[in-house]
Amino acid sequence: MATYILFWNPAISSYTKKRFLHDFFTNNSVGNWSFHEHDEVEDGDSFYMIRCGEGRTGIVMRGEITSSCYEDTDWSPKNRKSIFYADIDPHFNINPWSEAPMLTPEILTEVLPDFNWFGGHSGRRLSNDMADKLDDLWFRYLDANKAMFIEGDASYDEYNSNLFPEKIERQLLDKTGGRCEVCGYSYEGIFGKHDDEHFPQIKPSIIDSHYLNRLFYNLCKNCKQVPYKYLAQKLSASSGKQD
């Protein structure tokens, strides 16, 4: 699947600050977005949206493209011809009018200098190598800034938590030695092989605990079903902290 970069300047866009904040606080979807490179867009591709222009800039959304591109009337007063759109479904949202730390164009340029992160045509496709690097940066950023979810400055769609890249699974396996971070169970340690059905079960641990300083934990299939409050107690205890 491909990854596309969308740009949003609320000062000139029909998608205004008011609409963004309404969607953010009511968990509504954006709807659709225009794509410059539209020929190969497919249902199931990924996107990142970057706020550009004045004010705090950086990534404000990551999600899934849920249609191929289709031609429609121009969203702007310019009445341009051949404007193509695709439906999008954000799974992570960052409010740029909050205190949430952001992945700014400057940070993105340091990691991926061969792309203009400050603006330009919306709906440009990243190479697979660049998309892998961006995913790695994005999920490390989320993992390190769990507090913004607790404080209401960011939101996520738990239903789509299975869309996390396989790279995050591999990183968690390496970090934990393949063991559940709650009970210590390791399917591979017992049976000598890895089994995706049983392990790892990645869950964004957006738990109401200020003592947990990470977002992603390696959990076995059983512990994944444990209520958040108990998970928070167990994971806080394992890190030497208690609520």
DAKAZI-V326769 format. One line per field, one symbol per residue. ss: DSSP state (H for helix, E for strand, L for the rest). psi: psi as a letter, one per 30 degrees, with the letter a starting at -180 (. if undefined). burial: 1 if it has 24 or more other C-alpha atoms within 12 Angstrom, else 0. A space follows every 50 residues. Layout:
ss = ???
psi = ???
burial = ???
This chain:
ss = LLEEEEEELLLLLLLLHHHHHHHHHHLLLLEEEELLLLLLLLLLLEEEEE ELLLLLLEEEEEEEELLLLEEELLLLLLLLLLEEEEEEEEEEEELLLLLL LLLLHHHHHHHLLLLLLLLLLLLEELLHHHHHHHHHHHHHHHHHLLHHHH LLLEEELHHHHHHLLHHHHHHHHHHHLLLLLLLLLLHHHHHLLLLLLLLL EEEELLLLLLLLLLLEEEELLLHHHLLHHHHHHHHHHHLLLLL
psi = klkkkkkjjffflfjleeeeeeeefghllecllkkeifegklkflllkkk klblaklakfkkakkgllkkkllkflffhllhkkllkljkfkkkjfgagk kljleeeeeeeifgkjgfaakkhkkkleeeeeeeeeeefeeeefheffee fgfllljeegffgklfeeeeeeeeefggkkfefgkjeeeefglkjfefkl jkkjiikijffjglekljkleefffkkeeeeeeeeeefgglk.
burial = 01111111110000100001100100001101111111011100111111 11000111111111111111000000000000111111111111111001 11111001001100111110111111000011111111101110111110 00111110001011100110011001011111011110000000000111 1111111111111111111111110000001111110000000
